[in-house]
């Protein structure tokens, strides 16, 4: 599954079995503040949230952004891997 950046909507999305999981952000001073993440209720507990957040990290890195994790789940995913230390505050 691929994470898409919807710049016009200030969010990243991932389609899963016809459902959409999202990470919303606010852009300030070329830094993304990752404020909210959501996986549809019937898809929770299957690892899609982690896949969505890590895919978001990879996508924003490719696009040259740094980010601040505001959402508690996004913070938790970022903390679990040293890979994201230089990109996610």
N, C-alpha and C positions, 0 to 999 in steps of 0.2 A: 504494500500500500504506500502511496506517495502523498507527501504533505504538499499542499498547494498554498502559495502566498496570495491572498486576496487583498492587495494594497488598498483598493478603493473602500474596503470594509474594515481595514485595520485588523486583519485576523489571518490565521493559518487554519486550513481545514484538511481533513483526511476523510475520504469516503470509505465506509465499512458496510458492506452488505446493504447498500441502499440508504444507510444512515450517515449523518455527518457529525464528526467530532471536531471541536474547535479550540483554538487558543486565541484569545483576544489580546490586543496590546494597544498602548498609546506611545506614539513616537515623539520624543523630546530631545532636542540637541543631538540628532543622529544616534540616539540610543533608544532601544525598544524596552518599554516597561511592560512585562508580560503579566497582565492583570487577572486573567480568568482562563480556566480550562474546563472543558466538559466533554464527556463521552455519554452518548445516549444510555439511558437506564438499562435497557435490556442487553447492552454490550459490556457493562462494567464487570470488573473482576476477571477479565480475560487477557490483560496485558496491553490493551489498546491505548490506554492513557499514557503509559510509559513510551510506547512506540510513537504516539502523537507528539509528545513533548520532545523526545530526542530527535525526531524528524524535524520539528520546528527549530531546534538548536542548530541542526545541520543546515537547514535552509537559510536561516538568518546569517549564519557564518559565511555561506557561499556568497551571499549578497553584501557582505562586508559590514554587518552590524555587530554591535555588542549589545548586551541586554541585561536588564535587572529583573530578577524573579520577584514578583510581588505576590502572586498566588502561592499559597502554602504547598500545594501539590507540586507545582513547577519547581519551587525551592527544594523540595525533598528529592526530586529526580536529579536536579543539578548537583546536589551534595553527594549523591551516591557514586558519582564518577568524577575522578580528577580530570578527565578529558575536557570537561566544561569549565574548569576553574578560571581560565584566561578569557572566557567569553561571557559567562553569566555571573553577575554580581549577586 
